[in-house]
Amino acid sequence: MAFEKKFVEIVCEKIEEIGISHNEFGRRAFGPPDGGRLWRSVRGVEGKKKPRKIAIHEAYDIAEVLGTDLPTLLWHVEKEFNL
């Protein structure tokens, strides 16, 4: 679970770097109309529910929206995770 949290943390940092809102990112990564809500549920900001898990195909889409590929994104997360 710690690696998944780090993944979401790194993705949030990348979203800030590219300068789009989390809602817009959610729509791009998960598709309209519910993408923003789905991304909020992944981040765990929807109350007391456990954060939503990300499927592997969603991770590929997330990486694409961030302008990278999934192996590179995962490498970056692992590097930060192991600090």
N, C-alpha and C positions, 0 to 999 in steps of 0.2 A: 504494500500500500504506500510506503514511503516514496518509492520510485514514481508511482502514479502522481502523487502530490507534487513531486519535483517537476514532472512533465508538465502539469498544469501551470505551475509557477513559471517555468521557462516560457511556455506559450504566452502567458499573460505579459511577461516582459517583452516578448517579440511583438505582441499586439501594440503595446505602448510605443515601441520603437518605430513601427510603421505608421502610427498615428491614426488608427481607426478605433471606433468605439467597440466595446465588447459585443454589443448587440449586432452591429454590422458584421463583425467577425463571425458571430454565430450564424447569421444568415448566409454568409459566403461558405462557411465550412459545413454546415448541416442542412442548408437549404431553407428557403422560405416555405411557409410563413412561420414555422416554429423554431427556426434555428437559434434565435436569440434566447429563447426559453431553454432550449436544450443545452446551450453553452452555459447558462446560469446554473443549470442543474449539475453539470460537470464540475463547475467551480465550487459547488456546495453552498451557494448563497441563497438557496430557496428554503430557508427555515431550518428545521431540525432533521430533515431527511439526510441520509447518507449521500455523498456525491455520486452522480451517475457514472458508470464505467464507460470507457471509450472502446468501441470496436476497432479492429485493425484497419478496416476500410475507412473509418472516420479519421484515424490517425494519419492515413495517407492524405486525405482531403485537408486536414489541418495543416500538414506540412506544405502542401501545394499553395494554400492561401497565404502562408507565411513566406512563400517564394523560395522554398527549399525542397529537398526530398526527405523522405522519412528516415533513411539510414543516417543522414547528416544530422537531422533533428535529434534522433535518439542518441547519437554519439555526443552531441552537445549536452543533452540531459544527463547522460551517464558521467560525463566529465565533471559536471557541477555536483552531481549526486555523491561522487566519491571524494569530494574535497574535505 
